[in-house]
Amino acid sequence: MDFDFSAEQVAIRDTIRELVQDRVAPRAAEIDQTGEYPKDIERLFADNGILGIPFPEEYGGISGSSVTICMGIEEIAKACASSSLILAVQALGSYPILVAGSEEQKKRLCPPLAAGDKVAAYALSEPGSGSDAAAMKTRATKHGSEYVLNGTKQFITHGSIAGTLVVFAQTDAKEDHRGISAFVLERETSPWKVEKLEHKLGIRGSPTAQIVLEDVKVPAANRLGEEGAGFKIALAVLDRSRPGIGAQALGIAEGAFAYALNYVKERQQFGQAIASFQGIQFMLADIATQIEASRHLVYQAATKVDSKAPDLTKVAAMAKLFASDMAMTVTTDCVQLLGGYGYISDYPVERMMRDAKITQIYEGTNQIQRVVIARALLR
């Protein structure tokens, strides 16, 4: 791999790789089977500075680089997609503060997140507004020095365990998407209610919550940017977080491929290893090529986040689209390479196939990514 990673980035990646092999990989199947959030893994990541990766040093973090975030997510996702979301969603939930927060807000809100004392989450989707985020019904009404929020948010990753929740709400319903504002809710002072946790095909160890806001009071000091700037903030955040989903998809595919490659070298049929058959070899070649192409696109997008490149929106959408479609194809092929064993839960590839599916859906479905890319091309 010829990316220009710094010595510090390589050291962070190698540390994460070792932790994942020693502590995360042995827990991955159990996390999936029980569907319980791995608090021990969150603590492990916090104690080793991994939750500080999304933040620059001046806000208590260790990096702030999208490339470094993607390296971390990729390494963790090779073993456990649910655990990789601990880092990915810490970045997602913190990006609105880093992108649009005042200096005072960043200095106040980021250090507890960087230290791993708090988990962040991002609340944009609603039961009736997923891809059409501007159609949200959640309202924020100003009363003196605070806002009162009412509404329901759907599919909120880590919504049940977060201590800091960025919520998007209409402050002026007449203005459509130009009436949306962004707020930081801190659980101690602005508690939200978790209505239910979803039972899911994959990423079962990562809680996905429906959140209800009933007269939740938020200080005006916790509004990010001006009133009406929320939709622009939400889109700017997704540009930065989509390469991370590409990295997660990349890691899932790499983990499945590493297992399948080892399997076909050892599995004997017709008196020889099945890796000796040309049909299998062609599948291996296609998988390796797709993974390599995805890796380049993901890290190109992450580099564009760090350099604030003007074509970030397009390339971030391309990376998320291509890598997640690749992960679904590759994990399905890896199940096929294991035959009947691939379909049972004693082997990790069926879990990886289930986990891969969500990467085509969240943070903008791949149909929406195609819309984003086409708009950028035609602009």
C-alpha positions as CSV (number, residue, x, y, z in Angstrom):
1,M,0.0,0.0,0.0
2,D,1.6,3.2,-1.2
3,F,-0.3,5.9,0.8
4,D,1.7,8.5,2.4
5,F,1.0,7.6,6.0
6,S,3.1,9.4,8.7
7,A,5.1,7.5,11.2
8,E,2.7,8.5,13.9
9,Q,-0.3,7.2,11.8
10,V,1.4,3.9,11.3
11,A,2.2,3.6,15.0
12,I,-1.5,4.3,15.9
13,R,-2.6,1.7,13.3
14,D,-0.2,-0.9,14.6
15,T,-1.3,-0.3,18.2
16,I,-5.0,-0.7,17.2
17,R,-4.2,-3.8,15.1
18,E,-2.5,-5.5,18.2
19,L,-5.4,-4.6,20.5
20,V,-7.9,-5.9,18.0
21,Q,-6.2,-9.2,17.6
22,D,-5.7,-9.7,21.3
23,R,-8.9,-8.3,22.8
24,V,-11.6,-7.6,20.1
25,A,-11.4,-10.6,17.7
26,P,-11.9,-13.1,20.5
27,R,-15.1,-11.3,21.6
28,A,-16.6,-10.7,18.1
29,A,-18.8,-13.8,17.8
30,E,-20.1,-13.4,21.3
31,I,-20.9,-9.7,20.8
32,D,-23.0,-10.7,17.7
33,Q,-24.7,-13.6,19.4
34,T,-25.7,-11.7,22.6
35,G,-26.5,-8.4,20.8
36,E,-25.1,-6.6,23.8
37,Y,-23.1,-3.4,23.5
38,P,-19.5,-4.2,24.4
39,K,-18.8,-1.7,27.2
40,D,-15.5,-3.5,27.9
41,I,-14.3,-2.7,24.3
42,E,-15.4,0.9,24.6
43,R,-13.4,1.2,27.8
44,L,-10.4,-0.5,26.1
45,F,-10.6,2.0,23.3
46,A,-10.9,4.9,25.8
47,D,-8.0,3.8,27.9
48,N,-5.8,3.4,24.8
49,G,-6.6,6.8,23.3
50,I,-8.6,5.4,20.4
51,L,-11.6,7.5,21.1
52,G,-9.4,10.6,21.0
53,I,-8.5,10.0,17.4
54,P,-11.3,12.2,15.9
55,F,-10.1,15.2,17.9
56,P,-7.1,17.6,17.5
57,E,-4.8,17.9,20.4
58,E,-6.1,21.4,21.4
59,Y,-9.4,19.7,22.3
60,G,-8.0,16.8,24.2
61,G,-7.5,14.4,21.3
62,I,-4.6,12.8,19.6
63,S,-5.2,13.4,15.9
64,G,-8.3,14.9,14.2
65,S,-7.2,13.4,10.9
66,S,-9.8,11.6,8.8
67,V,-7.0,9.4,7.4
68,T,-6.2,8.2,10.9
69,I,-9.9,7.7,11.8
70,C,-10.3,5.6,8.7
71,M,-7.2,3.5,9.5
72,G,-8.6,2.8,13.0
73,I,-12.1,1.9,11.8
74,E,-10.7,-0.4,9.1
75,E,-8.5,-2.3,11.5
76,I,-11.3,-2.8,14.0
77,A,-13.9,-3.8,11.3
78,K,-11.6,-6.6,10.1
79,A,-12.6,-8.4,13.3
80,C,-15.8,-6.8,14.5
81,A,-18.0,-4.3,12.7
82,S,-20.0,-3.6,15.9
83,S,-16.8,-2.6,17.7
84,S,-15.7,-0.4,14.8
85,L,-18.8,1.7,15.2
86,I,-17.6,2.7,18.7
87,L,-14.9,4.8,16.9
88,A,-16.9,5.6,13.8
89,V,-19.9,7.1,15.7
90,Q,-17.6,8.9,18.1
91,A,-16.4,10.7,15.0
92,L,-19.8,11.2,13.5
93,G,-21.4,12.6,16.7
94,S,-18.4,14.9,17.3
95,Y,-18.1,16.2,13.7
96,P,-20.9,18.8,14.1
97,I,-19.1,20.3,17.0
98,L,-15.8,20.3,15.2
99,V,-17.3,21.7,12.0
100,A,-19.7,24.3,13.3
101,G,-19.0,24.8,17.0
102,S,-17.6,28.0,18.4
103,E,-14.2,27.9,20.1
104,E,-15.9,27.9,23.5
105,Q,-18.2,25.0,22.5
106,K,-15.3,22.9,21.2
107,K,-13.2,23.5,24.4
108,R,-16.2,22.7,26.6
109,L,-17.8,19.7,24.7
110,C,-14.9,17.9,23.1
111,P,-12.5,16.9,25.9
112,P,-14.9,14.5,27.7
113,L,-15.5,12.9,24.3
114,A,-11.8,12.7,23.4
115,A,-11.1,11.1,26.8
116,G,-13.8,8.5,26.2
117,D,-15.7,9.7,29.3
118,K,-18.7,10.3,27.1
119,V,-20.0,8.6,23.9
120,A,-21.4,10.8,21.1
121,A,-24.3,10.2,18.8
122,Y,-25.9,11.9,15.8
123,A,-29.7,12.3,15.5
124,L,-30.8,13.3,12.0
125,S,-33.2,10.6,10.7
126,E,-36.8,10.3,11.8
127,P,-39.6,7.7,11.2
128,G,-40.9,9.7,8.2
129,S,-37.6,11.3,7.0
130,G,-34.6,9.2,6.1
131,S,-33.2,10.0,2.7
132,D,-35.4,13.1,2.7
133,A,-33.8,14.6,5.8
134,A,-35.3,18.1,5.2
135,A,-38.8,16.6,5.8
136,M,-38.1,16.3,9.6
137,K,-40.9,17.0,12.0
138,T,-38.8,17.5,15.2
139,R,-39.4,21.1,16.5
140,A,-37.2,23.4,18.6
141,T,-39.0,26.4,20.0
142,K,-37.1,29.2,21.7
143,H,-38.1,30.4,25.2
144,G,-35.7,33.1,26.5
145,S,-32.2,31.6,26.8
146,E,-33.2,28.0,26.0
147,Y,-34.9,25.9,23.3
148,V,-37.6,23.3,24.0
149,L,-37.4,20.2,21.6
150,N,-40.2,17.9,20.7
151,G,-40.1,15.0,18.2
152,T,-38.9,11.5,17.4
153,K,-35.6,10.4,16.0
154,Q,-35.2,7.0,14.3
155,F,-32.2,4.6,13.8
156,I,-29.9,6.5,16.1
157,T,-26.7,4.5,16.5
158,H,-25.6,4.6,20.2
159,G,-28.6,6.8,21.0
160,S,-29.2,4.7,24.2
161,I,-25.7,4.9,25.5
162,A,-24.6,8.4,24.4
163,G,-23.9,11.2,26.8
164,T,-23.7,13.8,24.1
165,L,-26.3,13.8,21.3
166,V,-26.4,16.2,18.3
167,V,-30.0,16.7,17.3
168,F,-31.3,18.4,14.2
169,A,-34.7,20.2,14.5
170,Q,-36.9,22.7,12.8
171,T,-36.7,26.2,14.3
172,D,-38.7,27.6,11.5
173,A,-41.0,25.1,9.7
174,K,-42.0,27.7,7.0
175,E,-38.4,27.7,5.8
176,D,-38.1,24.0,4.8
177,H,-34.5,22.9,5.0
178,R,-33.4,26.5,5.7
179,G,-35.3,26.3,9.0
180,I,-33.3,23.4,10.4
181,S,-30.9,24.1,13.3
182,A,-28.4,21.9,15.2
183,F,-28.3,21.4,19.0
184,V,-25.9,19.6,21.4
185,L,-27.9,17.7,24.1
186,E,-26.0,16.7,27.2
187,R,-27.7,13.8,28.9
188,E,-27.4,15.2,32.5
189,T,-29.1,18.5,31.6
190,S,-31.2,17.6,28.5
191,P,-32.3,14.0,29.0
192,W,-33.9,12.2,26.1
193,K,-36.1,9.1,26.2
194,V,-35.2,5.8,24.4
195,E,-38.5,4.4,23.1
196,K,-37.0,1.2,21.8
197,L,-33.9,-0.6,20.5
198,E,-34.1,-2.2,17.1
199,H,-33.4,-5.9,16.5
200,K,-31.2,-6.0,13.4
201,L,-29.7,-8.3,10.7
202,G,-26.2,-7.3,11.5
203,I,-24.1,-4.9,13.7
204,R,-26.0,-6.5,16.6
205,G,-23.7,-5.3,19.3
206,S,-24.2,-1.7,18.3
207,P,-27.5,-0.3,19.8
208,T,-29.8,1.4,17.3
209,A,-32.4,3.5,19.2
210,Q,-35.6,5.3,18.5
211,I,-35.4,8.5,20.6
212,V,-38.3,10.5,21.8
213,L,-37.9,14.2,22.8
214,E,-40.7,15.5,25.0
215,D,-40.2,19.1,26.1
216,V,-36.5,18.6,26.3
217,K,-34.8,21.9,27.3
218,V,-31.5,22.8,25.7
219,P,-29.5,26.0,26.5
220,A,-29.2,28.4,23.6
221,A,-25.5,28.2,24.3
222,N,-25.6,24.6,22.9
223,R,-27.0,25.6,19.5
224,L,-24.3,25.0,16.8
225,G,-24.0,27.9,14.4
226,E,-26.8,30.2,13.5
227,E,-30.5,29.3,13.5
228,G,-31.2,27.7,10.1
229,A,-27.7,26.5,9.5
230,G,-28.4,22.9,10.7
231,F,-29.0,21.3,7.3
232,K,-25.8,22.7,5.9
233,I,-24.0,21.4,9.0
234,A,-25.6,17.9,8.6
235,L,-24.4,17.7,5.0
236,A,-20.9,18.9,5.8
237,V,-20.7,16.2,8.5
238,L,-21.8,13.4,6.2
239,D,-19.1,14.5,3.7
240,R,-16.6,13.9,6.5
241,S,-18.1,10.7,7.9
242,R,-18.8,8.8,4.7
243,P,-15.1,7.8,4.1
244,G,-15.3,6.2,7.5
245,I,-18.2,4.0,6.4
246,G,-16.1,3.2,3.3
247,A,-13.3,2.2,5.7
248,Q,-15.6,0.1,7.8
249,A,-16.8,-1.7,4.6
250,L,-13.2,-2.2,3.5
251,G,-12.3,-3.7,6.9
252,I,-15.3,-6.1,6.9
253,A,-14.3,-7.3,3.4
254,E,-10.7,-7.7,4.3
255,G,-11.6,-9.7,7.4
256,A,-13.8,-12.0,5.4
257,F,-11.3,-12.4,2.6
258,A,-8.4,-13.2,5.0
259,Y,-10.5,-16.0,6.6
260,A,-11.7,-17.4,3.2
261,L,-8.2,-17.3,1.7
262,N,-6.8,-19.4,4.5
263,Y,-9.8,-21.8,4.3
264,V,-9.4,-22.5,0.5
265,K,-5.7,-23.3,1.0
266,E,-6.6,-25.9,3.6
267,R,-9.9,-27.3,2.5
268,Q,-9.4,-30.6,0.6
269,Q,-11.8,-31.8,-2.1
270,F,-11.1,-34.3,-4.9
271,G,-7.7,-35.0,-3.4
272,Q,-6.4,-31.4,-3.5
273,A,-6.8,-28.0,-1.9
274,I,-9.7,-26.2,-3.4
275,A,-7.4,-23.2,-4.0
276,S,-5.9,-25.2,-6.8
277,F,-9.1,-25.0,-8.9
278,Q,-9.2,-22.2,-11.5
279,G,-12.8,-21.3,-10.6
280,I,-11.8,-20.6,-7.0
281,Q,-8.6,-18.7,-8.2
282,F,-10.6,-16.4,-10.4
283,M,-12.9,-15.5,-7.4
284,L,-9.8,-14.8,-5.2
285,A,-8.3,-12.6,-7.9
286,D,-11.6,-10.6,-8.3
287,I,-12.0,-10.2,-4.5
288,A,-8.4,-9.0,-4.1
289,T,-8.7,-6.5,-6.9
290,Q,-12.0,-5.1,-5.6
291,I,-10.6,-4.6,-2.1
292,E,-7.5,-2.9,-3.5
293,A,-9.6,-0.5,-5.6
294,S,-11.8,0.3,-2.6
295,R,-8.8,1.0,-0.4
296,H,-7.4,3.6,-2.8
297,L,-10.8,5.4,-3.1
298,V,-11.4,5.4,0.7
299,Y,-8.0,6.9,1.5
300,Q,-8.2,9.3,-1.3
301,A,-11.5,10.5,0.1
302,A,-10.1,10.7,3.7
303,T,-7.1,12.7,2.4
304,K,-9.6,15.1,0.8
305,V,-11.4,15.6,4.1
306,D,-8.0,16.5,5.7
307,S,-7.1,18.9,2.9
308,K,-10.6,20.4,2.7
309,A,-10.6,19.6,-1.1
310,P,-13.4,21.3,-3.1
311,D,-14.5,18.0,-4.7
312,L,-14.9,16.2,-1.3
313,T,-18.6,15.7,-1.5
314,K,-18.3,13.8,-4.8
315,V,-15.3,11.6,-3.8
316,A,-16.7,10.9,-0.3
317,A,-19.9,9.6,-1.9
318,M,-17.9,7.6,-4.4
319,A,-15.8,6.0,-1.6
320,K,-18.8,5.1,0.5
321,L,-20.8,3.8,-2.5
322,F,-18.0,1.7,-4.1
323,A,-16.6,0.2,-0.9
324,S,-19.9,-0.8,0.6
325,D,-21.1,-2.4,-2.7
326,M,-17.8,-4.1,-2.8
327,A,-18.1,-5.4,0.8
328,M,-21.5,-6.9,0.1
329,T,-20.2,-8.7,-3.0
330,V,-17.0,-9.8,-1.4
331,T,-18.6,-11.2,1.8
332,T,-21.2,-13.0,-0.2
333,D,-18.4,-14.6,-2.3
334,C,-16.5,-15.5,0.9
335,V,-19.6,-17.3,2.2
336,Q,-19.7,-19.2,-1.2
337,L,-16.0,-20.1,-0.9
338,L,-16.7,-21.8,2.4
339,G,-19.7,-23.6,0.9
340,G,-22.1,-25.0,3.6
341,Y,-19.6,-24.0,6.4
342,G,-19.9,-20.4,5.2
343,Y,-23.6,-20.4,6.0
344,I,-23.3,-21.4,9.7
345,S,-22.4,-19.2,12.6
346,D,-19.4,-21.4,13.7
347,Y,-17.5,-19.5,11.0
348,P,-17.2,-15.7,10.9
349,V,-18.0,-15.0,7.2
350,E,-21.8,-15.2,7.6
351,R,-21.6,-12.6,10.4
352,M,-19.4,-10.4,8.2
353,M,-21.9,-10.7,5.3
354,R,-24.8,-9.6,7.6
355,D,-22.7,-6.7,8.9
356,A,-21.7,-5.6,5.4
357,K,-25.3,-5.0,4.4
358,I,-25.8,-1.9,6.6
359,T,-22.8,-0.1,5.0
360,Q,-25.0,0.2,1.8
361,I,-27.8,1.8,3.8
362,Y,-26.7,4.1,6.6
363,E,-25.2,7.6,6.3
364,G,-27.1,7.9,3.0
365,T,-28.3,4.8,1.0
366,N,-26.2,4.0,-2.0
367,Q,-29.0,5.2,-4.2
368,I,-28.6,8.6,-2.5
369,Q,-24.8,8.5,-3.1
370,R,-25.5,8.1,-6.8
371,V,-27.7,11.2,-6.7
372,V,-24.9,13.1,-4.9
373,I,-22.3,12.0,-7.4
374,A,-24.5,12.8,-10.4
375,R,-25.3,16.3,-9.0
376,A,-21.7,17.0,-8.5
377,L,-20.9,15.9,-12.1
378,L,-23.7,18.0,-13.6
379,R,-23.2,21.1,-11.5
